[in-house]
């Protein structure tokens, strides 16, 4: 169904940037300009499973944007806390809201019109569209524009340029001092042996101690760190890089790096999970990524295009 001004679209999330970007990326690929609704349920809704939310349209309004008519024609949502409100919106709109849920809702799978789920989640069904990784907002045009903005800032770095995307600890991985030192020393080896320039950006989850360790060790190499001020250079780093190193903790960052078609190395951290391991193994077996060991290689692969592919399939099903 082609985008039109009459189509009202909501993006519904709990406000986590990585999750929200997946919804926005899909909305943009569909040609929509969505209204963003962020919910922040308070206790007890914040700890209750979706089937226990007795008033799902009221509960989120206690700690976020209000959910009230006029209802959207299309709703794109993600995250456990959006499951009950999303389906309540569909019911309140007498079934006239087309509900797209990104990632496994854990319950009521068949109540959604579309489920967009990564292969490593193991969810299948007639309403499921399977992806390799996470959806994103990356396009060639965005990377080009971001590259033009950043180029003059990091032109002093030698080529080839390796962009390093640093995450942090989460419920599956631990960015310990040992893992950070290992990453930094491998990057230093990469720089001294291959003469590469290093451009690094840290995430919200990167601890100050981890960033300090990286800065100290890499002070002996031609390197640049984003200081967290001004516009985020993330897209520019992807666009300008000759190769990319990503820490293993983030499916989103890895997926985004793999949309570029450039060599992507995965830097290991302590911990892990079966789902993350299935995801990373699938990329390695497909020849997309390789483990990072401080060396520099070059290889080609078909860039991930999950977002555009999913958008095309949703348009077909809505037509």
C-alpha positions in Angstrom: 0.0 0.0 0.0 1.6 3.3 -1.0 2.2 5.9 1.6 -0.4 8.7 1.6 -1.1 11.7 3.9 -4.4 10.1 5.0 -2.5 7.1 6.5 -1.8 7.9 10.2 1.1 5.9 11.5 2.3 5.5 15.1 5.6 4.1 16.3 5.2 2.7 19.8 8.2 1.9 22.0 9.4 2.1 25.6 11.9 4.8 24.5 15.0 2.6 24.1 17.0 4.2 21.2 18.0 1.0 19.6 14.5 -0.4 19.6 13.0 2.9 18.5 15.4 3.1 15.6 14.2 -0.3 14.3 10.6 1.0 14.2 11.6 4.3 12.6 13.8 2.5 10.0 10.8 0.4 8.9 8.4 3.3 8.9 10.8 5.3 6.7 11.3 2.4 4.3 7.5 2.2 4.0 7.4 5.9 3.1 5.6 6.9 6.3 6.2 9.9 8.6 5.2 8.4 11.9 4.1 10.0 15.2 6.3 8.6 17.9 4.7 7.4 21.1 6.9 6.5 24.0 5.5 4.6 27.0 7.1 4.3 30.4 4.9 2.1 32.5 5.2 2.5 36.2 4.9 -0.2 38.9 3.1 -2.6 38.8 2.7 -2.6 35.0 6.5 -2.3 34.5 6.9 -5.8 36.0 3.7 -7.5 34.9 3.6 -9.8 31.8 1.3 -8.4 29.0 -1.7 -10.7 29.8 -1.9 -9.1 33.3 -2.3 -5.5 32.0 -6.0 -5.0 32.8 -6.2 -1.5 31.4 -3.3 -1.3 28.8 -4.4 2.0 27.3 -4.4 3.7 30.7 -1.3 2.1 32.3 1.3 3.6 29.9 -0.2 7.1 30.2 0.9 7.2 33.8 4.5 7.4 32.7 4.7 8.4 29.1 2.7 9.6 26.1 -1.0 9.2 26.2 -2.7 6.7 24.0 -6.0 8.0 22.8 -8.0 8.5 19.6 -7.9 9.3 16.8 -6.3 5.9 16.4 -3.6 5.1 13.8 -4.2 3.2 10.6 -0.8 1.6 11.0 1.0 0.8 14.3 4.7 -0.3 14.4 5.8 -1.4 17.9 8.5 -3.3 19.6 9.4 -4.4 23.1 7.5 -6.5 25.7 5.9 -3.5 27.3 4.2 -2.4 24.0 2.5 -5.8 23.4 -0.7 -5.2 25.4 -1.1 -1.5 24.4 -0.6 -2.3 20.7 -3.3 -4.9 20.6 -5.6 -2.8 22.8 -5.3 0.0 20.2 -6.2 -2.5 17.4 -9.3 -3.6 19.4 -10.3 0.0 20.2 -10.1 0.8 16.5 -12.4 -2.1 15.7 -9.6 -4.0 14.0 -8.8 -1.2 11.6 -5.3 -0.7 12.8 -2.7 -2.7 11.0 -0.3 -3.9 13.8 3.3 -4.6 13.0 5.4 -6.0 15.9 9.2 -6.0 15.6 10.9 -8.8 17.6 9.3 -11.6 19.5 6.3 -10.4 21.6 6.5 -13.6 23.7 2.7 -13.9 23.7 -0.3 -13.5 21.4 1.9 -14.0 18.3 -1.1 -14.6 16.0 -3.0 -11.4 17.1 -0.6 -9.2 15.2 -0.9 -8.6 11.5 2.8 -8.8 11.0 5.7 -10.1 13.2 9.2 -9.0 12.1 11.5 -11.4 13.9 15.2 -12.3 13.5 15.9 -15.9 12.6 17.8 -16.5 15.8 14.6 -15.9 17.8 13.1 -19.1 16.3 9.6 -17.7 15.7 7.8 -18.9 12.6 4.2 -18.5 11.3 2.1 -17.1 8.4 2.3 -13.6 9.8 6.0 -13.7 10.5 8.7 -12.1 8.3 12.1 -13.5 9.2 15.2 -11.3 9.2 18.9 -12.0 9.6 19.5 -9.2 12.1 18.0 -6.0 13.4 16.2 -3.4 11.2 17.8 0.0 11.0 17.6 3.5 9.5 20.7 3.2 7.3 20.5 4.1 3.6 23.2 4.8 1.1 22.1 8.4 0.9 22.3 8.9 4.7 25.8 7.3 4.8 27.0 9.6 2.0 25.7 12.8 3.7 27.1 11.8 7.1 30.5 11.0 5.5 30.7 14.4 3.9 30.0 16.1 7.3 32.6 14.0 9.1 35.4 13.8 6.5 37.2 16.9 7.4 37.3 16.1 11.1 39.1 12.8 10.7 41.1 13.5 7.5 44.3 13.5 9.6 44.0 9.7 10.1 45.9 7.4 7.8 44.2 4.9 5.5 43.0 2.3 5.6 40.5 3.6 8.2 39.0 1.2 10.7 35.9 2.4 12.5 35.4 0.9 16.0 31.9 0.7 17.5 32.2 0.0 21.2 29.2 -1.2 23.2 29.1 -2.3 26.9 27.8 -4.7 29.4 24.2 -5.9 29.2 22.3 -8.9 30.5 24.2 -11.3 28.2 27.7 -9.8 27.9 30.2 -8.3 30.3 32.7 -5.7 29.2 35.4 -6.4 31.8 38.7 -4.7 32.2 40.4 -7.7 30.6 38.1 -7.7 27.6 38.6 -4.0 27.1 42.4 -4.3 27.4 42.4 -7.2 24.9 40.4 -5.1 22.4 42.6 -2.1 22.8 45.8 -4.1 22.4 44.5 -5.8 19.3 43.6 -2.4 17.8 47.1 -1.1 18.7 48.6 -4.1 16.9 46.3 -3.5 13.9 47.5 0.1 13.8 51.2 -0.6 14.2 51.4 -3.6 11.8 49.1 -2.3 9.1 49.4 1.5 9.5 45.7 2.0 9.8 43.9 4.9 11.3 41.3 4.2 14.1 38.1 6.1 14.7 36.1 5.1 17.7 32.7 5.8 19.1 31.4 4.6 22.4 27.8 3.8 23.3 25.7 4.8 26.3 26.6 1.5 27.8 30.3 2.0 27.6 31.6 2.6 31.1 34.0 5.6 31.7 36.6 3.1 32.9 36.4 1.2 29.6 36.7 4.3 27.5 39.6 5.6 29.6 41.4 2.3 29.0 40.9 2.5 25.3 42.1 6.1 25.1 45.2 5.4 27.2 46.4 2.4 25.2 45.5 3.8 21.8 47.2 7.1 22.6 50.2 5.5 21.0 48.4 5.1 17.7 46.8 7.5 15.1 43.3 7.4 16.5 40.2 9.6 17.1 37.5 9.3 19.7 34.1 11.0 19.5 33.8 13.1 22.6 30.0 12.8 22.9 29.4 16.4 21.9 27.5 17.6 18.9 25.9 15.4 16.3 26.6 11.7 16.6 29.1 10.7 13.9 28.0 7.1 13.9 26.7 7.1 10.3 29.7 9.0 9.1 32.0 6.4 10.7 30.2 3.6 8.9 30.3 5.5 5.6 34.1 6.5 5.7 35.4 3.2 7.1 37.4 0.7 5.0 36.6 -1.9 7.7 34.6 -2.0 10.9 35.2 -3.6 14.3 32.1 -4.1 16.5 31.9 -5.4 20.0 29.8 -8.6 20.3 27.1 -7.2 22.7 24.8 -5.5 20.2 22.8 -7.2 17.5 21.8 -3.7 16.3 25.3 -2.4 15.8 26.5 -5.5 14.1 23.5 -5.5 11.8 24.1 -1.9 10.9 27.7 -2.5 10.2 26.8 -5.4 7.9 24.5 -3.2 5.8 27.7 -1.4 4.4 29.2 -4.4 2.6 32.5 -3.6 4.2 34.6 -6.2 6.2 33.1 -6.4 9.7 35.0 -7.9 12.6 33.4 -9.0 15.8 35.3 -8.3 19.0 34.5 -10.8 21.7 33.4 -10.0 25.2 32.8 -12.3 28.2 29.5 -14.0 28.5 27.0 -14.5 25.7 23.7 -16.4 25.0 22.4 -19.0 22.7 20.5 -16.5 20.6 23.4 -14.1 20.2 25.7 -17.0 19.3 23.2 -18.3 16.7 23.1 -14.8 15.2 26.9 -14.4 15.1 27.4 -17.9 13.8 25.0 -17.3 10.9 26.9 -14.2 9.9 30.3 -16.0 10.0 29.0 -19.0 8.0 27.6 -16.6 5.4 31.0 -15.0 5.0 29.8 -11.6 6.3 31.8 -11.3 9.6 35.0 -12.6 11.0 36.4 -12.6 14.6 38.7 -9.7 15.4 42.3 -10.8 16.2 44.3 -7.7 15.3 44.8 -8.5 11.6 43.4 -6.8 8.5 41.9 -8.7 5.6 39.5 -7.8 2.8 36.5 -9.8 1.6 33.2 -9.2 -0.1 29.6 -10.2 0.7 26.1 -9.3 -0.1 25.2 -6.5 2.3 22.3 -7.1 4.7 19.1 -5.4 3.4 16.6 -6.6 6.0 14.8 -3.3 6.3 14.1 -2.7 2.6 13.2 -6.4 2.1 10.8 -6.4 5.0 9.2 -3.1 3.8 8.7 -4.5 0.4 7.0 -7.6 1.8 4.7 -5.6 4.1 3.7 -3.4 1.2 2.8 -6.5 -0.8 0.7 -7.9 2.1 -1.1 -4.6 2.7 -2.0 -4.0 -0.9 
